[in-house]
Amino acid sequence: MTKNMGALDRTIRTVIAVVVAWLYFSYRITGTLGLVLLVVAAVFLLTSFVSFCPAYLPFRISTRGKDPA
């Protein structure tokens, strides 16, 4: 599993996940939409921790940048 996420991408995903979790647990978003967004937030958080997004693979996207070596 090759890392394909840069620092900015990981930070944005983490912020989005925290905001969605806060909205859900403060009852700003509820019901099915709230649960779906909470699951998406959990996936964002997981992918940001491992620096790998499987959705980037088919499109050969990498936000890591070039290695200086």
N, C-alpha and C positions, 0 to 999 in steps of 0.2 A: 504494500500500500504506500505509494509515493505521495508525499505531501503536495497539495496543489492549492493551498490557501495562504495568502499573505497576511501580514499583521493587521492591515486596515480592514480587510474582509472579515477576519475573525472578530475584531473589535465591533464592527457594525452588527454582525450576527448576535454577539453577546448582548449588546445594548437593546436590540430588538427583542430578544428573548426575555430580558429582565423587564422591559416595559410591558410586554404582553402578559407576563406572569403577574405583574403588579395590577394591571387592568382586570385580569381574571379574578384574582384573590380579593380585590376591592369591590367586586361585583359591578364593575363598569361594563364588562362584556359577560354574557351569561348564555346558557342553553347550548345548543349544538355548535353554534358558531364559536362560542367560548372554548369548548372542548377541542374543536378542530384547531383553533389558533394556539391553544396550550400545547397540543401535540407538535405542531409546527415549531413552536418556540423550543420545545425539548430537543427536537432534531437539530435546530440551529445551534443550540448550546453544545450538544454532543459533537457535531461536526466542527465547531470552532475549537473545542478542546483537543481533538485529534488532528486538526489541520488538514482534513481530507473531506472533500465533498464528492460523493459518487455521481451526482447529477452533472458535474463538470467533465467526467470521463468521455461520454460520447461526443462531446463538442471540443475535446482537447483544450479546455480552458484551464489556465493556471494564473492565479493572481500573486504568486510568489515572486515573480521577477526572475532575472537571470542570476546565476551563481557567478561570483567574480573569478572563480578558478578557471 
